[in-house]
């Protein structure tokens, strides 16, 4: 799998976030048939809010996300430093707390992921982490 240049990934991410927000989550809410959320994390170095679109799947009341084409994206590093984040799905938003799935949970989740995610897993040189987002009461 060929990974586009990082500048192109960042540009397309910014455009995606802009269109998603302008249309209040009605445009670009799916990629390759999978739902997309906006994930806002706190920068581990700057403390600034950073928003990126990420593909997700539902697991009961939780959401599951994975780094995908980038092995160590900034949003993943930010969540490791500060597990609190905000998500927007369509017009709805919520505060969440993130946790990296342990090996038992990861195995269970990999059994239910869509084939699209399997391609990332198969191309990864190391175990691809899955991040579980749980809604909080603020």
C-alpha positions in Angstrom: 0.0 0.0 0.0 1.4 3.4 -1.0 1.0 6.1 1.6 0.5 9.6 0.1 2.9 12.4 1.2 2.2 13.8 4.7 1.5 17.3 3.4 -1.3 15.8 1.2 -2.8 13.9 4.1 -2.8 17.0 6.3 -4.4 19.1 3.5 -7.1 16.6 2.8 -7.8 16.3 6.5 -8.2 20.0 6.9 -10.5 20.2 3.8 -12.5 17.2 5.2 -12.9 18.9 8.6 -14.0 22.2 7.0 -16.6 20.6 4.7 -17.9 18.3 7.6 -18.4 21.4 9.8 -19.9 23.7 7.2 -22.5 21.0 6.3 -23.0 20.1 10.0 -21.8 16.6 9.5 -24.1 15.9 6.5 -21.3 15.8 3.8 -18.2 13.5 4.0 -19.8 11.5 6.8 -18.7 8.2 5.1 -15.4 7.1 3.5 -15.2 3.8 1.7 -18.6 3.0 3.1 -17.5 3.5 6.7 -18.7 6.2 9.0 -16.5 9.2 9.8 -16.3 11.3 13.0 -14.4 14.4 13.8 -12.0 13.8 16.7 -10.7 16.7 18.7 -7.8 16.1 20.9 -5.6 18.4 23.0 -2.1 18.8 21.6 0.5 17.1 23.9 3.0 19.9 23.3 0.9 23.0 22.6 -2.3 22.4 24.6 -4.2 23.5 21.5 -7.3 21.7 20.2 -6.6 19.6 17.0 -9.4 18.2 15.0 -9.1 15.3 12.4 -11.6 13.1 10.6 -11.3 9.4 11.5 -13.2 6.3 10.4 -14.8 4.5 13.3 -17.0 1.5 14.1 -19.5 1.1 16.9 -19.1 -1.5 19.7 -22.2 -1.2 21.8 -22.1 2.3 23.3 -18.4 2.7 22.5 -16.6 3.9 19.4 -13.5 2.2 18.0 -10.8 3.9 16.0 -7.4 2.9 14.6 -4.4 4.9 13.3 -4.8 3.5 9.8 -2.2 4.5 7.2 -0.1 6.4 9.6 1.7 4.3 12.2 1.8 7.0 14.8 -0.5 9.9 14.0 -0.5 13.0 16.2 -4.1 12.3 17.4 -2.9 9.0 18.7 0.0 10.5 20.5 -2.2 13.2 21.9 -4.7 10.7 23.2 -1.9 8.8 24.9 -0.9 12.0 26.7 -4.4 13.2 27.5 -7.2 10.6 27.1 -10.0 13.1 27.1 -11.3 14.2 23.7 -14.4 15.4 21.9 -16.1 13.7 19.0 -18.7 14.9 16.4 -20.8 12.4 14.5 -23.2 14.1 12.1 -24.8 16.9 14.2 -24.2 15.2 17.5 -21.1 15.7 19.7 -19.9 14.2 22.9 -17.0 14.2 25.3 -15.1 10.9 25.4 -12.3 9.2 27.2 -9.9 7.1 25.2 -8.2 3.8 26.1 -6.0 1.6 23.9 -7.5 -1.9 23.8 -5.6 -4.6 25.6 -4.7 -7.8 23.8 -7.9 -9.7 24.8 -10.1 -6.7 23.8 -8.1 -6.2 20.6 -8.6 -9.8 19.5 -12.4 -9.5 20.1 -12.6 -6.2 18.2 -10.5 -7.5 15.2 -13.1 -10.2 14.8 -15.7 -7.6 14.0 -13.8 -5.0 12.1 -14.7 -4.3 8.4 -12.5 -5.8 5.7 -11.2 -2.3 4.9 -9.5 -2.2 8.3 -8.0 -5.7 7.7 -6.0 -4.2 4.9 -4.3 -1.8 7.3 -3.7 -4.5 9.8 -2.2 -6.8 7.1 0.1 -4.1 5.9 1.3 -3.0 9.3 4.7 -4.0 10.4 3.7 -4.2 14.0 0.4 -4.7 15.9 -2.0 -2.0 14.9 -3.6 -0.5 18.1 -7.3 -0.1 18.4 -8.5 2.8 20.5 -11.8 2.6 22.4 -13.7 5.9 23.0 -16.2 5.9 25.8 -18.7 8.7 26.2 -18.3 10.6 29.5 -20.7 13.0 31.4 -18.2 15.9 30.9 
